[in-house]
Amino acid sequence: MLIRGFKQDIYTCNRCRCGFCREECPSYKTFGLESYSGRGRMSIAWAVLEGKLDLTSELAKRIYACTMCRHCSARCSMDITAIIKAFREELVEGGLVPPEVKDFLENTYKYGNPWKKPREKRGEWTEGTEIRRYESGDEFLYYVGCVGSYDTRGNRVAKALGEILLESGLSFGVLGSDENCDGNEVNMLGEKGLFQLLAEKNIQKFKKLGVKKIVTLSPHAYNAMKNEYPQHGVNLEVMHYTKLLREIIKSGKLDISKGLNARVAYHDPCFLGRYNEEYEAPREILRDIPGIELVEMERNRENSFCCGGGGGNFYTDLFGGGQDSPSRVRVREAYDTDAEILAVACPTCMTMLDDAVKVEGLEEKLTVRDISEIVKATIEGRS
């Protein structure tokens, strides 16, 4: 049993019962039940190890209704997120995953994306632009990911960043229809075999093309390629776009002098912040834009509240869209700052929070924009 490898931590948690992991847990806030919190899931793991609970599909719902945001791990000496991931691997092996998770995994295996979209349509977002295919000798491969490639809102973000990179003179290209899923959510959902398959196929492609540097649109892809791919035999320089964009702006290769008069709150994506400790690059970009007043939500940086889309929930929607869903809670926090713009640096966060603004009826008061879209508007002199 995979969770047996964490037996000491699980038993320590069951004895301690402090509950520090619970108060900021998105699933606990949504469902209000102990079994949906980090501590509750550790109690379930203890009961399974003790033979007091059997692994069932009903129990699996508790384990999968987690965004893997890592807030529990940030508040505890134990890596609760790693234990939940091991628990999910156990459930995958036992064929006990929820139907929504099963569909996600099967579609990603068959089609290279969770929506069963044709692979040849993956690069259609570049139409009407001068963004071209990656060629040997290009400095960067721009890896877009599933959301940027297929989601309508994600398309706009992918295009905005691509056009900024063109404007800066950066040598880069994309894979278009040859791009495949990065596998981060597959890994977080516990399907180790499929993740290994995706990682190795991507690595083979990168090696064949001579890729040395990758810039990712999504923090999720950044996390997988930076932290997981090296275990599969590749050593690449991987950057999230905000770090590269900060360098480009500071080098003077983009004219942002037109500025943007707006009060802006920035939302930290979990896979950029807590997973990879990048908090300053997005904020530095926003601070460098003349006219922007950057304000902070009460929960920010390592204490940022998850949008609810991580751990595969963007696709499986195990949380639903109720009043206490993470995305709606987060949007209300942004509104409380009197910000006009809620800035994000992740296409998953973008779609989750954009939808929440509409449900909350705040379209006339709060706009969700990716940092790439803000920079592009600044260059073009648009408000």
Secondary structure by P-SEA (a helix, b strand, c coil): cccccaaaaaaaaaaacccccccccccccccccccccaaaaaaaaaaaaaccccccaaaaaaaacccccaaaaaacccaaaaaaaaaaaaaaaaccccaaaaaaaaaaaacccccccccccccccccccccccccccccccccccccccccaaaaaaaaaaaaaaaaaccccccccccccccaaaaaaacaaaaaaaaaaaaaaaaaaacccbbbbccaaaaaaaaccccccbbbbbcccaaaaaaaaaaacccccccccccbbbbbbbcccccccccccaaaaaaaacccccccccccccccccccccccccccccccccccccaaaaaaaaaaaacccccccccaaaaaaaaaaaaaacccccbbbbcaaaaaaaaaaccc
